[in-house]
Amino acid sequence: MEETGEFVDTQALTPEGTFMRYDGEGRPPVTDGPFAETKDLIAGWYIIDVESWDRAVEVAG
């Protein structure tokens, strides 16, 4: 994508393996694992500049 000029930017929101949890009560939260307990988690972004919606779907797929 860099060769075609479609790549714009990509960035992680935190370094790989970095996380922090806080429950606001001064005690460690209890979870089932090291991952966020949600199906929706934004860990970074990927920006592209393409000619069409179909091309964006192709790149994402």
Steps between C-alpha positions, in 0.01 A plus 500: 500500500794734546593445135147590382473803730199356684676469837473812717574408863476230766555520874443290811344684792737335750817298467440129447427322828432820695177531694364640825184424690341706774162448663496826696466328838869451580498125448610291203220414257419133444486389136502176301826577323745764384265635232227761513161353587328649198437408141581856391860600561690768310873428517617732224421632156582443136435786256479441126416722204323297232285577197185314606311329779552167323878548506487585872305179568751305290792642699325434834403144407 
